[in-house]
Amino acid sequence: MTAPTDEPTQGSEPITEPVAPTVDRAQYLVCAVLVAVGAFLFYDALNLPGGFAKVDPVGPRLFPMVVGAGLVLLAVILAIAIPRGSRGEADAGEDIDPDRPSDWRTVGLLVAIFVATILLVLPLGWTITSALMFAASATVLGSKHYVRNLVIGAVLGVVSFYAFYSGLGIPLPAGILDGIL
């Protein structure tokens, strides 16, 4: 009779130690952003004035509080899953290569477009600004149909203007088109 050894016998698989899951520490930044946005929504909802409608039992505070609490809860769940090696996997239908570097030029241009939208929405109005924002964003993302981009942006701008103004009762700035829209 021979003593047992740690050496694998002929025909058997080698004994391997379990590998610790890799931790993607960048996901903790996502957790921090989720907590910050959720806490802000919750705090802001608590500071909303009450009494908009006497017959409304829910009030305007409920939905921001639910969304804020949900974001904080999701951040906690993600923070628990990260050290366990949980990592998002690319969908099979995605045509991107996760190993390629990010296109920071496109990201920077899109951020510049959104900043320009913030600066131009009051003087130019929502419909013009949103048409320009859509056309510029579509162009930055690769569309070469400039006129079509402007037409689609204009249609979206007018439709969203009237959807907010007439449908929801929320006035968007008309800007230089004040009196026309």
C-alpha positions as CSV (number, residue, x, y, z in Angstrom):
1,M,0.0,0.0,0.0
2,T,1.3,3.4,-0.9
3,A,0.8,6.7,0.8
4,P,-1.5,9.3,-0.9
5,T,0.3,12.1,-2.7
6,D,-0.7,15.4,-4.1
7,E,0.6,14.4,-7.5
8,P,-2.1,13.6,-10.0
9,T,-2.2,10.1,-11.2
10,Q,-1.9,9.1,-14.8
11,G,-5.1,9.9,-16.7
12,S,-6.5,12.3,-14.1
13,E,-6.8,16.1,-14.2
14,P,-4.2,18.1,-12.2
15,I,-5.4,19.6,-9.0
16,T,-5.7,23.4,-9.3
17,E,-6.4,26.0,-6.6
18,P,-9.6,28.0,-7.1
19,V,-8.9,31.4,-8.7
20,A,-10.1,34.4,-6.8
21,P,-12.6,36.5,-8.9
22,T,-11.2,39.6,-10.4
23,V,-12.6,42.8,-9.1
24,D,-13.4,45.7,-11.4
25,R,-12.9,48.6,-9.1
26,A,-14.2,51.1,-11.7
27,Q,-17.7,49.8,-10.8
28,Y,-17.4,51.4,-7.4
29,L,-17.5,54.8,-9.2
30,V,-20.9,53.7,-10.6
31,C,-22.0,52.9,-7.0
32,A,-20.9,56.3,-5.8
33,V,-22.8,58.1,-8.6
34,L,-25.9,56.0,-8.0
35,V,-25.8,56.9,-4.3
36,A,-25.2,60.6,-5.0
37,V,-28.0,60.8,-7.5
38,G,-30.4,58.7,-5.3
39,A,-29.6,60.8,-2.2
40,F,-30.1,64.0,-4.1
41,L,-33.5,62.9,-5.5
42,F,-34.6,61.7,-2.0
43,Y,-33.5,65.0,-0.4
44,D,-35.0,67.2,-3.1
45,A,-38.3,65.3,-2.9
46,L,-38.4,65.9,0.9
47,N,-38.1,69.7,0.2
48,L,-40.9,69.9,-2.3
49,P,-43.8,72.0,-1.1
50,G,-46.9,70.0,-0.4
51,G,-50.5,70.7,-1.0
52,F,-50.6,70.9,-4.8
53,A,-53.9,69.1,-4.9
54,K,-56.1,68.4,-1.9
55,V,-57.6,65.3,-3.5
56,D,-54.3,63.7,-4.5
57,P,-53.3,61.2,-1.8
58,V,-49.9,60.5,-3.4
59,G,-48.5,63.9,-3.9
60,P,-45.4,65.0,-5.9
61,R,-42.9,63.6,-3.4
62,L,-43.7,59.9,-3.9
63,F,-42.1,59.2,-7.2
64,P,-38.8,61.0,-6.7
65,M,-38.5,59.3,-3.3
66,V,-39.1,55.9,-4.8
67,V,-36.6,56.5,-7.6
68,G,-34.0,57.8,-5.2
69,A,-34.5,54.9,-2.8
70,G,-34.3,52.5,-5.7
71,L,-31.0,54.0,-6.9
72,V,-29.5,53.7,-3.5
73,L,-30.7,50.1,-3.2
74,L,-29.2,49.2,-6.6
75,A,-25.9,50.8,-5.5
76,V,-25.8,48.7,-2.4
77,I,-26.6,45.5,-4.4
78,L,-23.9,46.4,-6.9
79,A,-21.4,47.1,-4.2
80,I,-22.1,43.6,-2.7
81,A,-21.8,42.0,-6.1
82,I,-18.5,43.7,-7.2
83,P,-16.2,41.8,-4.8
84,R,-17.8,38.6,-5.7
85,G,-16.5,39.0,-9.3
86,S,-19.8,40.1,-10.8
87,R,-19.1,41.8,-14.1
88,G,-21.3,42.9,-16.9
89,E,-20.9,40.8,-20.0
90,A,-21.4,42.1,-23.6
91,D,-24.5,41.0,-25.3
92,A,-24.1,38.6,-28.1
93,G,-25.7,41.0,-30.5
94,E,-23.3,43.9,-29.7
95,D,-20.9,44.8,-32.5
96,I,-18.4,46.6,-30.3
97,D,-15.0,45.4,-29.1
98,P,-14.7,45.9,-25.3
99,D,-10.9,45.7,-25.6
100,R,-10.7,48.8,-27.9
101,P,-10.1,52.2,-26.2
102,S,-12.9,54.7,-25.7
103,D,-13.5,57.3,-28.4
104,W,-13.0,60.4,-26.1
105,R,-13.3,62.8,-29.1
106,T,-16.9,61.7,-29.7
107,V,-17.7,61.8,-25.9
108,G,-16.1,65.3,-25.7
109,L,-18.1,66.6,-28.7
110,L,-21.4,65.2,-27.3
111,V,-20.7,66.9,-23.9
112,A,-20.0,70.1,-25.8
113,I,-23.3,69.8,-27.6
114,F,-25.2,69.3,-24.3
115,V,-23.4,72.3,-22.7
116,A,-24.3,74.4,-25.8
117,T,-27.9,73.2,-25.5
118,I,-28.0,74.4,-21.9
119,L,-26.6,77.8,-22.9
120,L,-28.8,78.3,-26.0
121,V,-32.2,77.0,-24.8
122,L,-33.3,80.3,-23.3
123,P,-32.2,82.7,-26.0
124,L,-33.1,80.5,-29.0
125,G,-35.9,78.5,-27.5
126,W,-36.5,74.8,-27.1
127,T,-37.6,74.0,-30.7
128,I,-34.6,75.5,-32.4
129,T,-32.1,74.3,-29.8
130,S,-33.4,70.8,-29.8
131,A,-33.3,70.7,-33.6
132,L,-29.7,71.8,-33.5
133,M,-28.8,69.4,-30.7
134,F,-30.3,66.4,-32.6
135,A,-28.6,67.3,-35.9
136,A,-25.3,67.9,-34.2
137,S,-25.4,64.8,-32.2
138,A,-26.4,62.6,-35.2
139,T,-23.6,64.1,-37.2
140,V,-21.0,63.5,-34.4
141,L,-22.3,59.9,-34.2
142,G,-21.7,59.4,-37.9
143,S,-24.7,60.5,-39.9
144,K,-23.9,62.2,-43.1
145,H,-27.5,63.2,-43.9
146,Y,-27.3,66.8,-42.6
147,V,-30.6,68.1,-44.0
148,R,-32.5,65.1,-42.8
149,N,-31.0,65.4,-39.4
150,L,-32.2,69.0,-39.2
151,V,-35.7,68.1,-40.4
152,I,-36.0,65.2,-37.9
153,G,-34.6,67.5,-35.1
154,A,-37.1,70.2,-36.0
155,V,-40.0,67.8,-36.0
156,L,-38.9,66.3,-32.6
157,G,-38.5,69.8,-31.2
158,V,-41.9,71.0,-32.2
159,V,-43.6,67.8,-31.2
160,S,-41.9,67.7,-27.8
161,F,-42.6,71.4,-27.3
162,Y,-46.3,70.9,-27.7
163,A,-46.3,67.6,-25.8
164,F,-44.9,69.4,-22.8
165,Y,-46.9,72.6,-23.2
166,S,-50.3,71.2,-24.1
167,G,-50.1,67.7,-22.9
168,L,-48.4,68.1,-19.6
169,G,-48.9,71.8,-19.0
170,I,-45.2,72.5,-18.6
171,P,-44.1,75.5,-20.6
172,L,-40.7,75.2,-22.4
173,P,-38.9,78.3,-23.5
174,A,-40.0,79.5,-26.9
175,G,-37.1,81.9,-27.3
176,I,-37.1,83.8,-30.6
177,L,-40.2,82.0,-31.7
178,D,-42.2,83.5,-28.9
179,G,-45.6,84.4,-30.3
180,I,-45.2,82.0,-33.2
181,L,-45.5,78.8,-31.3
